[in-house]
Amino acid sequence: MVVVGAILLGVLAVVGLHYWPSLSLRGWVFKAIVLGLGLYGALLSAVMIRRIGDPSLPVPILAWIVAVVWVVFGAIADANRRQKDREFHGFDPHEDKRETSSSFGKQGTGRGWAILLTLVGLGMYGGGIALAWHTSRILEAPIATTAPGVADGSAKPSDARPVTPALPPDIVDQRNLAAAIAVAKPKLTDTRDAPSEGAKLLLRWAAARMKWADVALAKNETSLALVEKDPGPQIGKRLCVAGPLAKIEKQTIDGIELHLARITVANGDAIEMYVIGSTGTLVKRKPAKFCGVVTGRYDGGGAPATFAVGMFDTAKK
């Protein structure tokens, strides 16, 4: 029993720490549900596994609590059923039937009850871990975002835009993020020691036009690991990252007010970014969620990090 309980609680602690950057963004009620299911399920499973081996042991208080909840919900369901029967038949057809008493709690726990309640405990435990996993929005599997007809070579020459050697100065006139990235792409280079000229160019468009819906994703187009491996193919792709803020400071770059921030995720990887829009009450060490466009890598603010331009979810509109 002790060994099983220690293993289940240890796994729960590891899972909780791994997904804490995502869990910390949720409300206290959700956190309490996840923690309650995990702890209660682990403890109930441990004490009931002991009773599978020795069913003569008395029913533990943890099992009685489950039984009481079950009886209460059963009584409510039975009352509703009886009410419907009376409305339909004019009487309760089950009223004269003898009630069958339960063997629960009599002469020890009983092996059947011990097995059933062990499964209930494991189900609660698994539910808590599943909820913790569900909060994670950092998906490592990237999806392709190349414009249709470009990667597969099916685009006709007439469909391609004329390529000019110089970037147009009116990036803020671009109607959407894809068009803005296309304009900035030639200058989105992996400079490492400082944000590239392309990042500052994209920042101009972001300050004027970017909305949360432009960068918020259900599934990331790239990952921090892929950017670290080979930044070039990942530049211009979008991702969302959640974790505690390692730094956040207000700056003015080329006349644009913004925040320079850094997030370190659970596995130690980091992302540095230009953030436009509202930052709400976010401060250093507070959990935050950022979504934006990868512009390269940046090695000048501490450990090597991915660099991006985007927004915090406090700026949702």
N, C-alpha and C positions, 0 to 999 in steps of 0.2 A: 504493500500500500504506500509506504513512504517513498520507495523508489519510483513507482508510477507517478505519484504526486509531484515529486521533484522534477522528473523528466517533463511532465506536462507544463508545469509552471516555468521551467527553464526555457522551453520552446516558446511559450507565450511571451516571456520577457524579451527574447531575441527578436521575435516578430514585431513586438511593440516598439522596440528601439529602431528597427529597420524602417518601419513605416511611420515613425513619429513625425517627420517633417510634413507628411500629408495629413495625419490625424490631428496635428496641432492646429490646422486651419479649420477644423470642424468645431461645432458647438460642444459645450460641456455635457449636454444630454446625450449626444451621440458617443462621446468618449466614455461616459458612464455605462452606456449599453454595451459597448465593445468590451470594456474592462470587466463589467459584471458577468457577462456571458462567459468570457474566458476563465475568470477565477472560479466562478461557481461550477462551471462544467468540469474544470480540472479537479477540484476538491470532491465533487460528487462522484466522478468516475473513480477516483482513487479509493474512497471508502467503500463503494459498492463492489469493486473488483475484489476487495478483501472478503466480502460476504458471498461472492460466488464460490470461493474456496471453503468458507465456513458459514453456510446459510442459517445456522442456529444463532448467530450473533443478532442482537437487537437492531431494529430499524434506526438508523442515525437521524439526527435532527434535520440534516440537509435533505434527506429523502422525505421526511414528514412535510417539509415546506412544499416540496414538489407535489406531494399527495394532496395537501390542502388546496393548493392552487387548482389542481386537476378536479377536485371535488366541487369547488366553487364554480368553475366554468361548466362542469357537467351539470350542476344543479340549474344554472341559468339556461343552458341549452334544453334541459328536460322541461323546465317551466314553460319555455317558449313552445316546445312541441305539444305539451298538454293543452296550452291555450289555443293553438291552432286546431287540435283535435276537437276541443269543445265547440269552437266556432263552426267547424265543418260537420261534425256528427251530432252536436247538441249534448254530448257527454264524452267522458274520457274512456275509450275502449280498453285502456291499460290499467284502469283504476283498481280492478279486482284481482289483478295478477300479483302473486307473491313476490316481494322484493328478494333478490338473491344477495346475501351478505358476502362481503369481500373477506379474503383470508389475509389481507395485508396487515402486517404488524402482529399477527397471532403466531405464537410459538417461533419466535425469531423472524428473520427477514424472509427466508425462503429463496431457493435458488432461482426460480422463475422471476420473482420480483427483482432480485439482485441483477440478473442479466438485463432485464428491461430497463432498470434505472441506470445501469452502466451505459447502455446505448443512449439514453436520454442525456446523460452527462456529457458523453462524447459529442453528441449532436450540438449541445449548447456551446461546447468548447470550439468545435469546428465552425459554428456560426460566428463566434467572436473573431476568430482568425480570418474568416472570409470577409467580414465587414472591414477589418483593418486593411486587407489586401485590396478591397474594392476602392478604397480612398486614394490609392496611388494612381496619379495621372501621368507619371513619368514612364512612358512606354518605350522600350528600347528598339522595337521593330520599326524601322523607318518605312515611309511610303514614298513613292516617286511623285514628284510634282512638276516634272518637265512638261512644258506646254505641248498639247496634242500635235502630232505631226512632225515634231522636231527630233525626238529621240529615235523614232522608228523610220525616219527618212521619207515619210509619206507626204510631207508638205511640199507644195508646188513652189517653184521659184517666185511666182507672182504673189504668194502669200507672205513672203518674208519682207520685213521692214528694211528699208535702206540703212546700211550701217555707215555712220559718220565717224570720223576720227575724234571729234571733239564732243564732250557731253553738253547737251543743251542746258542753259541756265535756268529753265523753267520747270524743274522737277516737281515743284509744288502744284503745277497745273495738271499733273498726272491724276487720272480719275480713280485709280485703285492701287493697292499695294503691289500687285504683280507688275503693273506698268512702271511704278517707281523703282522696284528692284531691277527691272530691265535697264532703266536709265542709269542707275548707280553701279550696276554690275561690273563694268570695266574698271572701276576704281575700288571695288571691294577686294582688296588684296590682304594677304596674311602677313601684315607688317610686324607683328609680335611686340615690338617695343612701344607702340602707341596705336590707338584706334586709327584705322585707315581713312583716307580722304573720302572713300566711298561710304564709310560709316557716318561721317559728318554730313555727307550729301543726303543720305537716307534719313538722317535725323531732321533735316529741314522739312522733308515731306511729312514725317511722323508728327512733328510739332504742329503742322498746319492741318493735316487731314486724318491721321491715324485714329481708329476707333478700336475698342476692345475686340469687337467681332472680327477685325482684320487679322488678329494674331492668335486669338483663343482657339485651341484645338482639342478635339476629343482623342486624337492619336497624333503623336509627334511625327514630323517629317524627317527628323534626324535625332541624334542623341549626343550627349557630351563626349561619350567614348568614341563615336565616329568622327567628331570634329577633331578630337585629340589625335586620332590615328592619321587622318588625311584631311586637313581643313578645306582644301580647294573645292572638291565636289560638294561639300556641305554648305558652302557660303551661299546665302540667299534663301536657305530653307528655314522653316519656322519650327520652334519647339516651345514647350512650357516646362518650367522647373519650379519645384517647391522646396523650401528649406529656410533655415534661419539666416538672417542678414548678417554677413560679416562686416559690412560697412554700408553706409548710405550718407551721401553729402551733396548739398546743393551746389550747382556750378552754373556758369554762363559760358556757352561755347558759340562763337560766331553770332552773338546777340540772342541766342536761344536759351531760356532758362530750363534747366533739367536737373535730374539727380543722377549722380554716378554711384552705382551700387554694386554689391558683390554678394552672391548667395553660395553657400557651401552645402551640398546635398549629403544624404546619409552615408554614401560610400566614399566621401572625401573629395569628389570632383567639385569643381567650382565654375561659376559663370560670372563674368563682369559685364555690366551693361549701362548704356545710356537709357534712362527711364524718363518718358514724357508723361504728362497727365498727373492726376492726383496720386499722392502717396499716403493719404489718410493719416493715421496715427502710427505708421510704421517707423520704427527706430532700430538701431543696431541690436542684434541678438533676438529680435522678434521674428516669428515665422512669417513668410511672405510667399506669394505665388506670382511668378513672372512669365509672360509670354512675349516672344519677339522673334526677330529675324537675325540669324547668325551672320556676322560680318567678318569673322576670322578668329584669330587667337590673340591673347594679350598676356604678356609675361612681365609687365611692368608694375603690377600691383600686388606682388606676393608670389604664391605658387602659380604656375601656368594655368590659364583659364580660358574658356571659350568667351568670345565677346559678341554681344548682340545689342540690337536697338529694339525697344518695345515698351510695354506698360505693365504695371502691377494690376491685379484684379480689383484693387480698390477704385480703379478708374472705369469700371464697367458702365456702359451706357447702352 
